[in-house]
C-alpha cells in the first residue's frame, strides 16, 4: 500500500474553520484526520502540503516512523502549526491502518478500558451575557441529561480583573450552581487570561461553588507561573491544551503544575502522542481530560483514544453546532446520561463528505476571547448532534 495524495478541506463553522485532512492510497483505503487550528488555517494548510511532499509514495502503515521523521526533519520543532498538521496526518494514518485490518483504532491501542466516556459540554451558554441568562441555559442543558458544564465567565478581563468584573463573574457562577444543583459538575475556563496573584484570587473566590477544575488560569508560556497558582489554589487546576508534545509536557509533569491534563489530539501530535502523554500522567496519578472543542473527526479520534486510556477522566465536547455539521461527515454519536459510547466501526468510524465540505468554504474569523464576545459562538440556527 502506498500514499497517493493528501488533501485538506477547510470548512467554515461560524466561530472558526474546521480543517480536515484526507490521506489517499493506491488500494482505495483512505483515512481522515483533523487539524482545526483556530484562526491560523492558511499557515496550517501550507504545513500539511510540506508533509504531503514527504509522504507521497510511502507506506501509510509505518506510522511511528513517519511521525518521527516528519518531526525530526522539520528542524524548527514543535509549535501549533507544525504539530497540528502532523497530528491530522497521523490521525488519518491510524484510520487507514484500522480500516485495512477491519478493526476500530482502539483495538490497535490495546483494546477497550472504557466502553463509554463521560463528557462535559462547551458552548451551552451561546448568546448569554448576564448571570440569569447563563442560569437558564444551564437548566436547559441539564434537562437534556448533561452532567458537567464548562464556560469562561470572565468577559474582557486580561491579566487582572476589577472588583466589579470579579463580582459579576462570581454572580454568574453562583447563578449556574443554584440553577443546576450540587450534582452537576462546573468547570471554569480561564483561557490563559491572568497573572499569578489574579489567578490565585479567582481560584479562592471559586471555592464555595465546588468547581471540578479551574482551567488554564495563566498563559501557557511559563509553567512555573501555573505551579505558583496551583500551590495556593483551593480548587483543582487543569492545563495543557497549548502544549504540543511529550517534550512540552515533561516540565509540567516534573513540576506537578496541574491536577488535570488537557492535551488536544489535533494539536499535540495525534493519537499515539496523546497515548504516551496520558501514560506519563497515569504514573503520576494525574487524570487525563482531553481538550476537544473542534470538529467531528477530532471527536471521533479522541473517543478511540479515550477507550484505551486507564486514567481517562472526562472529555470535552461542543453542546451544539452549525446545522451543516451533520452533512460533512456520517457522525452518529450514542449519548445517554452524560456519557457517549465508543463506536466500534473500523478505523475512526467516520467518513468525510468532500462535496458537502466544499459548500462551506473558508471564511476569516478572529479571536473573541478578550473582546467580550466570547459567548457569540453560534449562529441563530443550530442543531444538537448528540
N, C-alpha and C positions, 0 to 999 in steps of 0.2 A: 504494500500500500504506500502511495506517495501523495504528498500535498500538491495540489494543482493550482490552488488560488486561495487568497484570504481577502475578504471584503468587509467593509464597515458600513453600518446603517445608522445614521444619525436621525433620531425621531423626536420631534417636539412633543413635550408633555406638560406644557404650560409653565411650570415653575423652573424647568431646566430642559435639557435634551438628553434622552437616553442614547447611549452609544453601544450598539450591538456589533459583535464580530462573528463572522462565519468562516470556518475553515472547510475547504472542499478537498476531496480526494479522488483519485482515479478509479476507486472502486464504488463510487456513489454513496459512501458513508460520510456524511457531513456533520460538523459539530458547531455549536453556538456558545458564545461567551458574551459577557457584558463588561464594559469598561466605563460606565457612566461617571464622568468626572465633571461635576457642576462647573459650568462657565469656562471651561478650558478645552472645549470639544475640538477645535481646529488643531491645536497642538497634539492632542491625543490621536487624531486620525493620521497625522504625519508620523507619529511614533509607531503606529500599527503598520504603516507602509514600510518602514525600515525593517520591522520584524518579518513582514511578508518576503522581502528580498532575501532574508537569511534562511527562510524555511522552505522556499519553493523547491520541489523535488525531493524533500526529505521524508523520512518515515514518521508519520504523526504519532506513533505509539511509543517512541522513546522520549517520554515527557520530561523526565528528570534531566536528561542530557540537554534537551533544548532549553529548558529553563536556565540551567547553569551557564550554558554557552551565551545565551542572549544577555543574561545579567552580567557576565564577565566581559563580554565584548562591547558592551555599552561604554565601558571605561569610566564615564561620569555616572557613577552608580546611584541607584535609588531615586527618590523623588516621586511626586504624584503622577507625572505624565508618563514616564518610562514604566513605572510599576503598574499603572492602570492598564497600559497597553499589553504588557507581559501577562498580567492577571487574566485579561479577557481571552488571550490566545491559549493560555494554559488551561483555562476552564473548558474551552472548545475542544482541546485535545483529549481531556478526560471524557467529554461527551462522546467523542469518536471511539475511544477505547471501550467504553461501556456498551455502545451500540454494536461494535464489532464482536463483542463477546456475548451480547444479548443479556446483559445484567445491568442493574442500576449502579451508579457510581459508588454509592455507599458500600456495595459488596466488595469493590476493589480496595476500599479503605479499611477493611477488616470486618465488615458487616455491621449490623444494627446494634447499637446500645440503646437507642431510643426509637420507639415506633411513632411517637408523636412528640412535638416540641411546643413548649409554652411560648406565647407571643406577647409582646406589648405593642400597642399601636401608637403611631405617629400620625399627625395630620388630622386627627379627630376634631381639632379646635378651629378648623378653617373658617376664617372670617370673624372670629371672636376678637373683641377689643377690651371689653370690660369684664371684671370678675364674674358678674352674673351671667354673662354670655358663655364664658368658659364652663360654668357650672351646669348650664342647660345642655350644652353639647356633651359634657362628660356623662350626664344622665342618659342621654340618647345612646352613647356608645356602650355603656354598661348594660342597657336594656337589650343590646344585641349579643350579649354574652362576653364582652370584653372584660378582662380581669386585671389589666395593667395599662396605664396611660402615661405617655411622656409628652412634655412640652417645654418650651422656653418662655418663661413669663417675664423676661427682663426688658422688653421694649427696645429702646435705643441705647441702653447703657453700654459703656465700654470702659474697661479698666476700673472705674469707680462707679458707684451708684448713689444717687442723692437719697436723703431720708424719705422724701415724698415718693420717689420711684420704688424704693425698697418697701415702703408701706403698701403701695399698690400691688407689688409682687406678692407679698405675704397675704394680702386680702384675696388675691386670685387663688393661691394655693389653698388657703383656708376654705374658700367657697367650693372648690372642687372636692376637697376632702369631705366637707359636710354633705355635698350632693351625692357622693358615691359610697360613703361609709368607710369603715375601717378595713373591710376585707379586700378592697381593691388596692393594688399597688400603684403608687405615684412615683414617677421618675422625672427628675428635674434636670433639664438640659441647660448647660452653660455656654455652649458653643465657643469655649476658649475665650471668654469675654474679659475676665477680671485679673487684677493684680493679687498678690498674696493676701494682704490684710482684708481686701474686699471679699475674696473668696471665702476666707475664714468667717468673716462677719455674716455672710449669707448662709453658709453651712449651719452656723449656730441658730440663725433665725428659722431655718427649715426644720430643725429637730422636732418641734412639737407635732409636726404633721407626718412623721414616720415615713419619709421617702425611702424607696428601695435603694436609690443612689442619687447622688448629685454628679452629673456628667460634665467632664471637661471644664472645671472651674477656672483654669488658667490656660493661656495659649500653649500649644504643644511643643514649643521650641526648647523649653527648659524643664527637664524632669525634676530637677531639684526644687523648683517652684511648686510643682504638683505634689511632691513629697511633703513640702512645708505645709501645704493646705491639708493634706491627708492627716498629718500628725496632730493637727489641732481641730480637725473636724469631728463633730459628734455623729455625723452620718456617713455612710459608705460613699467612697469616691470611685467613679469609673472614668476610663480614658482609653485612648488608643486608636480612634478612627483615623487619625492623621499620622500614624506610624506605619511604615511600609514594608518591613521585612523582619525576620527574626533578629537581624543585627540591630535594627532600631529598637526592638523590644528588649534586648538584653539589658541595657541600662535601666529600663523601667523595672524589670524583674530584680536586678541587682539591688536597686534602691527600695524595692517593695513600695512603689509610689502610688499604686492604685489597688482598690479592693476588687474591682471587676475589670476585665479587659475587653475591648471592643474593636478588634481588627475588622476591616471590611474586605470581603472576598474579591471585590472589584478593584481594590487599590493596593492591598498589602502583599500581593504575589500569587493569588489564586488559591485553589483548593488545597494542594499539598503544603504550601507555605503556611496557611492557616492551621492545618492539621499539626504542623510542627510547633507553631506558636502556642496552640492550645495544649499540646503535650508539655511544653515548658511551664505553662501556667498550672497544669494539673499537679506537677510535682511540688509546686509551691502552695497548693490548695487555694488557688485563685479561680473563681468562676469565669467561664467563657460565655460572653454575651455579645455575639457578633453584631456589628453595625450593618444595617441593611435597609436604607430608605430609598433604594433605587428601583430598578425595573424588574420585570418578571423573570428574566434569565438569571440575574444575580440572586433573586429569591430562590429559584429552583436549585441553583448550585449550593447556596448556603443551607438549604434543607438537607441535601445529600450529605454535606459535611457534618451538620449537627447530629444526624443519625448515628454517626460513628465516634462521637467525642464523649467520653465518660464525664467530663467536667462541664459539658454544655449546661447552661442555666436558663437563658431566655433569649428570644430572637425578636429583633425589631422588624416591624412591617408597616407599610402605609395603610391607613384605615380605609381610604377610598382613592380613586384615581380618575384620570380623564376617561371619557367613555370609550375611546378607541383602544384602550389597553387590551380589551377582550378580542380585538381584531388582529393585533400584531403578533400574537402567539396563540397557542392552543392551551394556555394555562388554565388549570382547573384545580382549585385548592379545596381540600376537605377540612372544614373548620367546625369545631364543636367545643363549647365551654372553655374558651380561651386557649385552645390547642389546635395545631394543624398537623394532620397525618403526613408522614413521609411518603411521597409517591414511590411506586415500585416499577415504573416503566424503565426500559433500557436507557443507559446514559443518564442525562439530566432529567429526561422525561418531558422535554418541552421542545417545540419547533417554532421557528421564526417564519412569519408570513412576509416575504420580501415585498410583495406588491402593496400590502397594507402599510408597511413602513414607509414606502415612497409617497404615500398620500399625506404624510405629516412631516414634511422636511424640516431641516434645521431652522430655528428661529433664535435670534440673540436674546438672552436673558441675563440679568445682573443679580448680584448678591443682595439679599434683602435683610440679612441678619442684624445689621446695625442701623437700619433706616426706620424702624417702627412698622414695617410692612411684612414682618415675618409670617403672620398668620394668613396672608393673602397668597396661599399656595394652591388654590383650586379655582377653576372656572365656575360659573354659576351652575352648570350641569355636570354632575359627576356620577360615578357608579361604585358600589361596593363590589369587590371581587373575591371576597372570602366569606 
